[in-house]
């Protein structure tokens, strides 16, 4: 597979997942601000922006200011809004039309074209409708990818990007609640943001506390948004891509994924809450390092040569450079 197509599919998986998870997290935060008058909107908003990697403004924030910044802003100097993520996914899909299905392209293109109207509707009726729209379109895209793509390397790159982004966003979600008391009702918002509330209640018979929520979101073997499940999916996809290859960059990515998965799999019972913030930050750093190793192995820059002014005044100019995707 061409490196540009592999990279495009990888980033499509990441950006669609990023838009979905950001919409989930923001939806729960907005509901919390509306329902609980004791929560300071400015403080809660700044915590969320820090977790999402978006530089907060100097002005005071409220629900609408937060929604505009995280959902609708374009070309943020630092971070990525929902609209930015969908736009980036669509641009990557446009550059890789030959390796994705027509249904996948139509889903992303239709979603992108509907954003202005959905934004106007959100300002009239409230932001929840926009968040629901994004989550629904992301679910549709995932279903179309699963049902229309051949199980070849392209599909594995898409899964790999989705799984890594899901781990990263789960870490950000949990980091937003680090420091809350074990009995705080905000842990329910973590489960709701991940779509895990009902599954958690069935698994733990309705018993809710911070230790069990963190354990469920990090270690559950069956829930597809848990960190362990996503790491194992990423590891499996990379193993299939490598097919026994032992190159240094690919082996480094596989080593990093295997180490992160093993540390979670064999963590001492009851020790998850010890240095939780350090553990979550470490998993985030691992996702970044894996991404760097994958870029070096599969998306490496290719040299190009451009001929210009050929034949003019008997002079031929040659420009050399590197071609790649940011």
C-alpha positions, 0 to 999 in steps of 0.5 A: 500500500502507498504510504500516503494512503496508509497515512490517510487511513490512519488519520481518518480513523484518528480524526473520526474517533477524536470528533466522536469522543470530544462530542461525548465529553463536551456533551456531558460537561455541558449537561453538568453545567446546566444541571448543577448550579454549584459548579463554577462554569469558568473553572470546569471549562478551563479544566476541560480545555486543559485536558483536551489540549486547547489553550484557554482564552483570558476571558471568563468562560461559560457554557456557550463560550466553551461550546463554541471553542471546543465544537465550532472553532476552526484552525485552533492554534493549539488543539483540535475542535470537533469541526476541525477533526471532521474537516481533517478526516474529510480531507484525508478521505478525499486524498485516498478515494481509491482505497475507501468505499464510496459509502464511507466518502459520502458519509464524511462528505455529507457530515462535513457539508451539514456542519454549518446548518447543524451549528446554526441549529445548535445555537437555536435549540441548544448544543445537545443536538449537534453532539448527538449528530456528531456521535451518530455520524461517527457511529455510521462511519464506523459501521460503514467501514466495518461493512464495506472495507476489505480486511486488508492493510488499509482496514488495519491502518484505520483500526490502528488509528481509531484504537490509539485515539481511543486510548488517548481520549480515554486517558484525557477523560479520566485525567479530567476527574483526577483529584475528585473524591471517590464518592463524587457523582462526577464519576458517573459523567465519566461513564456517560461520556464513554457510553459505558454507564449501562454496561458498567451498571450491569457488570458491577450490579449498580455499585458506583465508586471511583476505584471501580470506574477507573478499573472498568475504563482501564482494564475491562476485557470486553468493553470496546472503549476500555484502554486495555481493549483498545491497546490489544486491538492496536497491538493485533492490527500492528502484528498483522501489518508487520507479518513477521517483519523485524524492522527497528521502527515497527518493532519499537511500536510493537514493543511500546504497545505490548509494554503498555498492555502488559502493565495494565494486564498485570497491575496489582489489584487495588493499585490503580488509584496509586499515582493514577495521574502519572499512570494516565500521563504515561499511557498518553505518552505511549500513544504519542511515541507509538504514533511517532514510530508508525510515522517513521516506519510506514509514513516516512517522507518520500523525496521528490524532484521537480523540473522547472523552466526546462528548455528556457534559455538553455537552462534546466532547474532542478528543485529537490525536497521532501513530500509528506503529510502533516 
